[in-house]
């Protein structure tokens, strides 16, 4: 029961938010936060739990975005099918990536993922028959859809908000599931000491490949959502290394290996990012970078991790006084 | 038939022959001491048996079935567990969580794995520390934890790499008692150890290696008098 309460509270808050949204920019920021929550959660599954720091998640995001877009434009598959299919294709594509990169450990793994992402970007730039090369794809209209008898208005932000909220919840729920599962326990063992994990019979490569596939599925759905929301996909937009970095930062600032961390990280980094972008047209990234440095320097366990620590020490103090 | 058969085991690192043409058998429920001077290749033998290092040549069979080429987790599944000379706990996890991870190998359900982990911890006298972080244990308790993790995988053969290293004499007695207890539980043991008192007390048989090759084999009391063994440890003149 106790563990369900925050989920219910979160669902209610998500449902109530659009009612109180003052304008569509507010809803736009909320949509971005939810999309980044999903992406942060995707990265966190692999980086936070298994300790495998990927610098190449843009590739998985981009694959999801391209698949959703191409399915819609060339086969007429609606985005609500295209998004999960994009996730599945990203998960499939992650298998060979994992088999190659997981031969390496630590910083070498991270560099290999960076290289893979660049390769995927080069393929997207040059395989014009499939990806339209540097021109990319644009959708002008979305298919008509009726939900409970009501026509969906694609010009409003609300339907996108609903989809983003569902996706973010899916990301957080899979993290929560992972934390209590046997696979999750194996990942923590791998993060702590990979040789010792093998010694007690844990197939470390299999556990890492499965986790990468889960992570890729979530990141791919994030990419699919991006394509569907922004209606534009090209290699610079969806395969950019800055996307990979943003996922790392959100998970780190929020709190590595925690369930709520990506949500907190997404809220902070998206609002800080959007605010400084508005205030300082030139050089806003300087302030963004400064915020990140301070956060990592003073809260290495992340905002969520620090808050949890403060809460439990407060709890201990209160209970301690009660006993005395 | 012997439980473990090693035949012509060889491993070279570049020009260095770490293990050369080594053969020995270990019988069911035997305690075999594997001794030799520093750098003799004892730990490499363990790494070869458990799949951390692949042999350049030779055969390793458990119950007649080859384990060469298997990755370490697959060797553990076959029933060979090991401890590391420098203990490798999961430092950020509790003692109970450490051992539960190992117990998952034979007990897929978390409840069963935790129950078995607590059982193993109780047998090794670590029951009261179950909730402590592994990084907070004393060296003796860390060695106990290392042993508990290995035992929780339900092994038939247990490879112990210097379990007594760094312990004081009374702790060595405690640790020797634990190894004897494990053998009574039906597990076969290969023991790499420098503490001769422990080797003499608990080994049924001893294999002596020097520079990767076997130079003597037999009951402990007899082997330590062999000239080749004395020469390896103390130099030629004392032999």
Boltz contact constraints between the chains, C-beta under 6 A:
constraints:
  - contact:
      token1: [A, 185]
      token2: [B, 101]
      max_distance: 6.0
  - contact:
      token1: [A, 189]
      token2: [B, 90]
      max_distance: 6.0
  - contact:
      token1: [A, 189]
      token2: [B, 101]
      max_distance: 6.0
  - contact:
      token1: [A, 192]
      token2: [B, 90]
      max_distance: 6.0
  - contact:
      token1: [A, 192]
      token2: [B, 92]
      max_distance: 6.0
  - contact:
      token1: [A, 193]
      token2: [B, 88]
      max_distance: 6.0
  - contact:
      token1: [A, 193]
      token2: [B, 90]
      max_distance: 6.0
  - contact:
      token1: [A, 196]
      token2: [B, 88]
      max_distance: 6.0
  - contact:
      token1: [A, 198]
      token2: [B, 72]
      max_distance: 6.0
  - contact:
      token1: [A, 198]
      token2: [B, 73]
      max_distance: 6.0
  - contact:
      token1: [A, 199]
      token2: [B, 82]
      max_distance: 6.0
  - contact:
      token1: [A, 200]
      token2: [B, 101]
      max_distance: 6.0
  - contact:
      token1: [A, 200]
      token2: [B, 102]
      max_distance: 6.0
  - contact:
      token1: [A, 200]
      token2: [B, 149]
      max_distance: 6.0
  - contact:
      token1: [A, 200]
      token2: [B, 153]
      max_distance: 6.0
  - contact:
      token1: [A, 201]
      token2: [B, 73]
      max_distance: 6.0
  - contact:
      token1: [A, 201]
      token2: [B, 76]
      max_distance: 6.0
  - contact:
      token1: [A, 201]
      token2: [B, 77]
      max_distance: 6.0
  - contact:
      token1: [A, 201]
      token2: [B, 105]
      max_distance: 6.0
  - contact:
      token1: [A, 201]
      token2: [B, 153]
      max_distance: 6.0
  - contact:
      token1: [A, 202]
      token2: [B, 73]
      max_distance: 6.0
  - contact:
      token1: [A, 203]
      token2: [B, 73]
      max_distance: 6.0
